[in-house]
Each structure stands twice: as structure tokens, then as C-alpha cells.
């Protein structure tokens, strides 16, 4: 059975981003705690992602390690972050269905 994890990141707290969200997703993938790790950037975390170079560098690192990084298009449209997220190589699309299916399938997820 494939071990999959979705991390739903919604906060703009930089310490939580660096010390939990990005660090955990990196290690979960690199150390094979999980086979597949998806980071869903939703809400306030999008603005932090597009304005903080350290966060952008950490996102590049987790992507390079094999973490799938996606972002909510509706949030991006409302915040004007879609172009900035895309420039970071983040797949921006309407993610409500992704999250709903994940929950309905009872797959593990973290929300920060």
C-alpha cells in the first residue's frame, strides 16, 4: 500500500512554515517516511510564498526532493498571487475537489 500524505498549509506564520510545514514535507519525502507527499498552499500561505525568498528557496528544495507542490487558484486569484506562485514552479488550479476527494478517501493529511 502506497503511503501518501497531503499537507494543507493555510497560515502565514513564517516560523510554522519553516520549522514544521516545509521541514516536515522535506524529511517525509527524503527519508521515505511517506512514498508521496503533496503540499497544498491555500490562503494566507500563498502571499508568504510569493514574497519571502527563504520560503521560495525551501519550496524549491522540497520540490527537488520529490514533494508535489500545488496551490489553490481561487485563493491566488483573490490575492493576486497566481503569477508569483507559477514563477516558483507551483501548479495552480482549483483544489477544492482535490481536497474533498482526499478526505472522502480517508487518506492522511496535516493542516497547518
HELIX and SHEET records of a PDB file:
HELIX    1   1 UNK A   14  UNK A   16  1                                   3    
HELIX    2   2 UNK A   17  UNK A   22  3                                   6    
HELIX    3   3 UNK A   23  UNK A   30  1                                   8    
HELIX    4   4 UNK A   44  UNK A   51  1                                   8    
HELIX    5   5 UNK A   53  UNK A   64  1                                  12    
HELIX    6   6 UNK A   73  UNK A   79  1                                   7    
HELIX    7   7 UNK A   82  UNK A   87  1                                   6    
HELIX    8   8 UNK A   96  UNK A  104  1                                   9    
SHEET    1   A 5 UNK A  91  UNK A  93  0                                        
SHEET    2   A 5 UNK A  68  UNK A  72  1                                        
SHEET    3   A 5 UNK A  36  UNK A  41  1                                        
SHEET    4   A 5 UNK A   4  UNK A   9  1                                        
SHEET    5   A 5 UNK A 109  UNK A 111  1                                        
END                                                                             
